[in-house]
């Protein structure tokens, strides 16, 4: 055992010395491996960070929330004629759900202005760009408890009933319109209408690449009175009484709406009922597709690097033909020669993989610091990068190693 261990150490030292002797050649050989592994690590880190961020947001908002819309959010770009011709959901549908679905604890209505006439949000000479405006009711903060105002208060039933011109703003709107003053109680203009600010929501950051802070919330009755609105945008968000009975609550709501909307028993529902988990599943599908594309691109770099390794190892076999003959003449077996060249190839690609991991991790951290994208370097991606780079060296090093092992020692000793 000691002899075998000593022999392996000797082979390892020889392999490292060979790489050190040809530094530039070794570096150029590793470059494809470095690029391939670096791409994998950087992209996996960003995707992993996004997945954790989105999963955390959904958990904070509540994975048991149920959403109802006219269209299925997963099929917005591939709708059938039947889906395009669906009638809108109504406020009366929302009231019926509250009255006839005992498994429903609370329901909130959300509706947005017509996309083609989005009102501008201003305070004196200050303007908030691209603010998202939507109308809702007094139950919004009960259903979406994470949006509770940090300043002021929420909407009241009286304000909804009387179509009051009051609003709450997000942290980003506050920064744009009131960078140095308290906004509560002040009047802003939404389009041509004056609204009094009654509250400011806490800072939430981004979700699915969209800011959750660039918001203006008004009573839905006020929105429908003062602005052109899009009834097809109506969304009902429901908080079940029992968080473990989400499926039963969905079934109860679905049965009621099918009756109200006169859907025949043999036809699919002409509305969409889904949960936050559905959106997370859709997001994972999208990132999965990106991941596959990234793997294909990085595989090209690894393939180029592998071919480079095989080419360099074949050159090394030719350069060290006499050395191989001497080693065989003093007792080295064919397996020892094979091990020597395989270990050299694995060290070469493994070192490239290690450099790629370091650069890729650094790139992920730079992305995290300099952009709004989260990034998280996972231990499994580091192990995968090392394993793949070593596997490339093993695979592409087999042919040169076997060629070296099959050389005739007598011919080798005559080689000049």
C-alpha positions as CSV (number, residue, x, y, z in Angstrom):
1,X,0.0,0.0,0.0
2,X,2.8,2.4,0.8
3,X,4.5,1.7,-2.5
4,X,1.2,2.4,-4.4
5,X,0.7,5.6,-2.4
6,X,4.2,6.8,-3.0
7,X,3.9,6.0,-6.7
8,X,0.6,8.0,-6.9
9,X,2.3,10.9,-5.1
10,X,5.2,10.8,-7.6
11,X,2.8,10.8,-10.5
12,X,1.0,13.7,-9.0
13,X,4.2,15.7,-8.6
14,X,5.3,14.9,-12.2
15,X,1.9,16.1,-13.5
16,X,2.0,19.4,-11.6
17,X,5.7,20.0,-12.7
18,X,4.6,19.4,-16.3
19,X,1.9,22.0,-16.0
20,X,4.3,24.5,-14.3
21,X,6.8,24.0,-17.1
22,X,4.3,25.0,-19.8
23,X,2.5,27.8,-18.0
24,X,1.1,29.7,-21.0
25,X,0.1,26.5,-22.8
26,X,-1.6,25.3,-19.7
27,X,-3.4,28.6,-19.2
28,X,-4.7,28.7,-22.8
29,X,-5.8,25.1,-22.5
30,X,-7.8,25.9,-19.3
31,X,-9.4,29.0,-20.8
32,X,-12.4,27.1,-22.3
33,X,-13.0,25.3,-19.0
34,X,-12.8,28.6,-17.1
35,X,-15.3,30.3,-19.3
36,X,-17.7,27.3,-19.2
37,X,-17.6,26.9,-15.4
38,X,-17.7,30.6,-14.8
39,X,-20.9,31.0,-16.9
40,X,-22.5,28.1,-15.0
41,X,-21.6,29.4,-11.6
42,X,-22.6,33.0,-12.3
43,X,-25.9,32.1,-13.9
44,X,-26.8,29.5,-11.3
45,X,-26.1,31.9,-8.5
46,X,-28.4,34.6,-10.0
47,X,-31.2,32.1,-10.7
48,X,-30.8,30.5,-7.2
49,X,-30.9,34.0,-5.7
50,X,-34.0,35.0,-7.6
51,X,-35.7,31.7,-6.7
52,X,-35.0,32.2,-3.0
53,X,-36.1,35.8,-3.2
54,X,-39.4,35.0,-5.0
55,X,-40.1,32.0,-2.7
56,X,-39.5,34.3,0.3
57,X,-41.8,37.0,-1.0
58,X,-44.6,34.5,-1.7
59,X,-44.2,33.0,1.8
60,X,-44.4,36.5,3.3
61,X,-47.5,37.5,1.2
62,X,-49.1,34.1,2.0
63,X,-49.0,31.0,-0.1
64,X,-52.6,30.2,0.9
65,X,-54.1,33.3,-0.9
66,X,-56.5,32.5,-3.7
67,X,-56.7,34.8,-6.8
68,X,-59.6,35.0,-9.3
69,X,-59.2,36.7,-12.7
70,X,-60.9,36.7,-16.0
71,X,-57.8,35.2,-17.7
72,X,-55.3,32.5,-16.7
73,X,-52.0,34.4,-16.0
74,X,-50.1,31.4,-17.4
75,X,-51.8,31.7,-20.8
76,X,-52.0,35.4,-21.3
77,X,-50.0,35.3,-24.6
78,X,-51.6,32.1,-25.9
79,X,-55.3,32.7,-25.3
80,X,-58.0,30.9,-27.4
81,X,-61.0,32.6,-29.0
82,X,-63.1,31.4,-26.1
83,X,-60.8,33.1,-23.6
84,X,-60.8,36.4,-25.5
85,X,-64.6,36.4,-25.6
86,X,-65.1,35.8,-21.9
87,X,-67.4,38.2,-20.0
88,X,-65.7,40.2,-17.3
89,X,-65.9,39.3,-13.6
90,X,-68.1,41.8,-11.6
91,X,-68.3,43.4,-8.2
92,X,-71.5,41.4,-7.7
93,X,-69.4,38.2,-8.1
94,X,-67.2,39.3,-5.2
95,X,-70.2,40.0,-3.0
96,X,-71.7,36.6,-3.9
97,X,-68.5,34.8,-2.9
98,X,-68.5,36.6,0.5
99,X,-72.2,35.7,1.0
100,X,-72.4,32.1,-0.2
101,X,-68.9,30.7,0.4
102,X,-68.5,30.0,4.2
103,X,-64.9,28.9,3.8
104,X,-63.9,32.4,2.7
105,X,-62.6,34.6,5.5
106,X,-61.9,37.8,3.7
107,X,-62.0,39.1,0.1
108,X,-60.4,42.2,-1.5
109,X,-61.1,43.7,-4.9
110,X,-58.4,45.1,-7.1
111,X,-59.0,47.0,-10.4
112,X,-56.6,49.2,-12.5
113,X,-57.1,52.2,-14.8
114,X,-57.3,51.6,-18.6
115,X,-53.8,50.9,-19.8
116,X,-54.1,53.5,-22.6
117,X,-55.0,56.4,-20.2
118,X,-52.8,55.9,-17.2
119,X,-53.0,59.0,-15.0
120,X,-49.9,60.9,-14.0
121,X,-49.0,61.3,-10.3
122,X,-47.8,64.7,-9.3
123,X,-47.2,67.0,-6.2
124,X,-46.5,70.6,-7.1
125,X,-43.5,70.4,-9.5
126,X,-42.5,66.8,-8.5
127,X,-43.6,63.8,-10.5
128,X,-43.5,60.1,-9.8
129,X,-42.7,58.2,-13.0
130,X,-44.6,55.0,-14.0
131,X,-46.5,54.7,-10.7
132,X,-48.8,51.8,-10.6
133,X,-52.3,52.9,-9.7
134,X,-55.0,50.6,-8.6
135,X,-58.3,50.7,-6.7
136,X,-59.1,48.4,-3.8
137,X,-61.3,48.2,-0.7
138,X,-60.9,48.3,3.1
139,X,-60.1,44.6,3.2
140,X,-56.9,44.9,1.2
141,X,-54.6,45.2,4.3
142,X,-56.3,42.3,6.0
143,X,-55.7,40.0,3.0
144,X,-52.2,41.5,2.2
145,X,-51.0,42.1,5.8
146,X,-47.4,42.7,4.6
147,X,-48.5,46.0,3.0
148,X,-49.8,47.5,6.3
149,X,-49.1,51.3,6.3
150,X,-46.0,52.4,8.3
151,X,-47.4,55.9,8.3
152,X,-51.0,57.0,8.5
153,X,-53.8,54.4,8.0
154,X,-55.6,52.2,5.5
155,X,-58.9,52.7,3.7
156,X,-62.2,52.6,5.5
157,X,-65.6,51.2,4.5
158,X,-67.1,54.7,4.6
159,X,-64.4,56.0,2.1
160,X,-65.2,53.1,-0.3
161,X,-69.0,53.7,0.0
162,X,-68.7,57.5,-0.5
163,X,-66.1,57.3,-3.3
164,X,-63.7,59.5,-1.3
165,X,-60.7,61.1,-3.0
166,X,-58.1,59.6,-0.6
167,X,-55.0,57.4,-1.3
168,X,-52.1,55.6,0.1
169,X,-48.7,55.8,-1.6
170,X,-45.7,53.4,-1.7
171,X,-42.2,54.2,-0.4
172,X,-40.9,54.9,-3.9
173,X,-43.6,57.4,-4.6
174,X,-42.9,59.1,-1.3
175,X,-39.2,59.4,-2.2
176,X,-40.1,61.0,-5.5
177,X,-42.8,63.4,-4.3
178,X,-41.8,64.1,-0.7
179,X,-38.1,63.5,-0.2
180,X,-37.8,65.8,2.8
181,X,-41.3,66.1,4.3
182,X,-44.2,64.0,5.7
183,X,-46.7,63.2,3.0
184,X,-49.7,62.3,5.2
185,X,-52.5,64.8,4.9
186,X,-51.1,66.5,1.7
187,X,-52.9,66.6,-1.6
188,X,-51.5,65.1,-4.8
189,X,-52.8,65.1,-8.3
190,X,-53.7,61.7,-10.0
191,X,-54.5,62.7,-13.5
192,X,-56.6,65.8,-13.1
193,X,-58.1,64.9,-9.8
194,X,-56.9,65.8,-6.3
195,X,-56.4,63.0,-3.7
196,X,-55.5,63.4,-0.1
197,X,-52.7,61.0,1.2
198,X,-53.9,59.1,4.3
199,X,-51.0,56.6,4.5
200,X,-47.6,55.4,3.3
201,X,-46.8,51.7,2.9
202,X,-43.6,50.0,4.0
203,X,-40.8,49.4,1.6
204,X,-41.1,46.0,-0.1
205,X,-38.5,46.0,-2.9
206,X,-39.1,44.1,-6.1
207,X,-41.0,40.9,-7.1
208,X,-40.9,39.3,-10.5
209,X,-38.7,42.2,-11.6
210,X,-41.4,44.8,-10.7
211,X,-41.2,47.4,-8.0
212,X,-43.7,46.9,-5.1
213,X,-43.1,50.4,-3.8
214,X,-44.0,52.5,-6.9
215,X,-47.7,52.3,-5.9
216,X,-50.7,54.5,-5.4
217,X,-53.8,52.9,-3.9
218,X,-57.2,54.5,-4.1
219,X,-60.8,53.3,-3.3
220,X,-61.9,51.2,-6.2
221,X,-65.2,53.1,-6.3
222,X,-63.2,56.4,-6.7
223,X,-61.1,54.9,-9.5
224,X,-64.3,53.8,-11.3
225,X,-65.8,57.2,-10.9
226,X,-62.9,59.5,-11.8
227,X,-60.8,57.5,-14.3
228,X,-61.3,55.2,-17.4
229,X,-60.9,51.7,-16.1
230,X,-60.4,48.2,-17.5
231,X,-63.0,45.8,-16.0
232,X,-61.1,42.8,-17.5
233,X,-58.3,43.7,-15.0
234,X,-60.5,43.0,-12.0
235,X,-58.8,40.6,-9.6
236,X,-60.4,39.1,-6.5
237,X,-58.0,38.0,-3.8
238,X,-59.3,35.7,-1.1
239,X,-58.0,34.7,2.3
240,X,-59.5,31.3,3.4
241,X,-60.7,30.7,6.9
242,X,-58.6,27.6,7.2
243,X,-55.0,27.8,5.6
244,X,-55.1,24.0,5.2
245,X,-58.4,24.0,3.3
246,X,-57.3,26.0,0.2
247,X,-58.4,23.3,-2.2
248,X,-61.8,23.0,-0.6
249,X,-62.2,26.8,-0.7
250,X,-61.2,26.9,-4.4
251,X,-63.8,24.2,-5.1
252,X,-66.5,26.1,-3.3
253,X,-65.7,29.4,-5.1
254,X,-65.4,27.6,-8.5
255,X,-68.8,25.9,-8.1
256,X,-70.5,29.2,-7.2
257,X,-68.9,31.2,-10.1
258,X,-69.7,28.5,-12.6
259,X,-73.4,28.7,-11.6
260,X,-73.4,32.5,-11.7
261,X,-71.7,32.6,-15.1
262,X,-73.9,29.8,-16.5
263,X,-71.0,27.5,-17.4
264,X,-72.4,24.1,-18.7
265,X,-71.2,21.0,-16.7
266,X,-69.3,19.7,-19.7
267,X,-67.4,23.0,-20.4
268,X,-64.3,24.3,-18.7
269,X,-64.6,27.3,-16.4
270,X,-64.6,30.7,-18.1
271,X,-62.5,32.3,-15.4
272,X,-59.2,31.5,-13.7
273,X,-58.7,30.5,-10.0
274,X,-55.1,30.1,-8.9
275,X,-52.7,30.6,-5.9
276,X,-49.3,32.1,-5.3
277,X,-47.9,28.6,-5.8
278,X,-49.1,28.7,-9.4
279,X,-47.1,31.9,-10.0
280,X,-44.1,30.3,-8.4
281,X,-44.4,27.2,-10.6
282,X,-44.6,29.5,-13.7
283,X,-41.6,31.4,-12.6
284,X,-39.6,28.1,-12.0
285,X,-40.5,27.0,-15.5
286,X,-39.2,30.2,-16.9
287,X,-35.9,30.1,-14.9
288,X,-35.6,26.4,-15.8
289,X,-35.7,27.3,-19.5
290,X,-33.0,29.9,-18.9
291,X,-31.0,27.4,-17.0
292,X,-31.1,24.9,-20.0
293,X,-30.0,27.6,-22.4
294,X,-27.2,28.5,-20.1
295,X,-26.1,24.9,-19.8
296,X,-26.0,24.5,-23.6
297,X,-23.9,27.7,-24.0
298,X,-21.5,26.8,-21.2
299,X,-21.2,23.2,-22.7
300,X,-19.8,24.7,-25.8
301,X,-17.0,26.3,-23.8
302,X,-16.4,23.0,-21.9
303,X,-16.3,21.1,-25.3
304,X,-13.8,23.6,-26.7
305,X,-11.8,23.3,-23.5
306,X,-11.9,19.5,-23.6
307,X,-10.7,19.4,-27.2
308,X,-7.9,21.7,-26.3
309,X,-6.9,19.5,-23.4
310,X,-6.8,16.4,-25.6
311,X,-4.8,18.3,-28.2
312,X,-2.3,19.5,-25.6
313,X,-2.0,16.1,-24.0
314,X,-1.3,14.5,-27.4
315,X,1.5,17.1,-27.9
316,X,2.8,16.3,-24.4
317,X,2.9,12.5,-25.3
318,X,4.9,13.3,-28.4
319,X,7.3,15.6,-26.5
320,X,7.8,13.1,-23.6
321,X,8.2,10.0,-25.7
322,X,11.8,9.4,-24.6
323,X,10.7,10.0,-20.9
324,X,8.0,7.4,-21.3
325,X,10.5,4.9,-22.7
326,X,12.8,5.5,-19.7
327,X,10.0,5.0,-17.2
328,X,8.9,1.8,-18.9
329,X,12.5,0.5,-19.1
330,X,12.9,0.9,-15.3
331,X,9.7,-0.9,-14.5
332,X,6.8,1.5,-14.9
333,X,3.6,-0.3,-16.1
334,X,1.2,0.8,-18.8
335,X,-1.3,1.6,-16.1
336,X,1.2,3.9,-14.4
337,X,1.7,5.8,-17.6
338,X,-2.1,6.0,-18.1
339,X,-2.5,7.4,-14.6
340,X,0.2,10.0,-15.0
341,X,-1.4,11.5,-18.1
342,X,-5.0,11.2,-16.8
343,X,-4.0,12.9,-13.5
344,X,-2.3,15.6,-15.5
345,X,-5.4,16.2,-17.6
346,X,-7.7,16.2,-14.5
347,X,-5.4,18.6,-12.7
348,X,-5.4,20.9,-15.7
349,X,-9.2,21.0,-16.1
350,X,-9.8,20.9,-12.3
351,X,-7.6,24.0,-11.9
352,X,-9.6,25.7,-14.8
353,X,-12.8,24.7,-13.0
354,X,-11.5,26.2,-9.7
355,X,-10.6,29.5,-11.4
356,X,-14.0,29.5,-13.1
357,X,-15.7,29.0,-9.8
358,X,-13.8,31.9,-8.2
359,X,-14.5,34.3,-11.2
360,X,-18.1,33.1,-11.5
361,X,-18.7,33.7,-7.7
362,X,-17.1,37.1,-7.9
363,X,-19.2,38.0,-10.9
364,X,-22.4,36.9,-9.0
365,X,-21.5,39.1,-6.1
366,X,-20.8,42.1,-8.3
367,X,-24.2,41.6,-10.0
368,X,-25.8,41.4,-6.5
369,X,-24.1,44.6,-5.3
370,X,-24.4,46.7,-8.5
371,X,-27.9,45.7,-9.6
372,X,-31.3,44.8,-8.0
373,X,-30.8,41.2,-8.9
374,X,-30.2,38.9,-5.9
375,X,-27.5,36.2,-6.1
376,X,-26.6,33.2,-3.9
377,X,-23.7,30.9,-4.6
378,X,-24.9,27.5,-3.6
379,X,-22.6,24.7,-2.4
380,X,-24.0,22.2,-4.9
381,X,-23.2,24.5,-7.9
382,X,-19.5,24.7,-6.6
383,X,-19.3,20.9,-6.3
384,X,-21.0,20.6,-9.8
385,X,-18.5,23.0,-11.3
386,X,-15.5,21.0,-9.9
387,X,-17.0,17.6,-10.8
388,X,-17.8,18.7,-14.4
389,X,-14.4,20.2,-15.0
390,X,-12.7,17.0,-13.6
391,X,-14.9,14.9,-15.7
392,X,-14.0,16.8,-18.8
393,X,-10.3,16.2,-18.0
394,X,-11.0,12.5,-17.5
395,X,-13.0,12.0,-20.7
396,X,-10.7,14.0,-23.0
397,X,-7.6,12.7,-21.4
398,X,-8.3,9.0,-21.9
399,X,-7.2,8.8,-25.5
400,X,-3.8,10.6,-25.0
401,X,-3.2,8.6,-21.9
402,X,-3.9,5.3,-23.6
403,X,-1.7,6.3,-26.6
404,X,1.1,7.0,-24.2
405,X,0.6,3.7,-22.4
406,X,0.7,1.7,-25.6
407,X,4.1,3.1,-26.8
408,X,6.8,0.5,-27.3
409,X,9.7,1.3,-24.8
410,X,12.4,0.3,-27.3
411,X,11.0,2.7,-29.9
412,X,10.7,5.4,-27.3
413,X,14.3,5.1,-26.2
414,X,15.4,5.6,-29.9
415,X,13.1,8.7,-30.2
416,X,15.0,12.0,-30.6
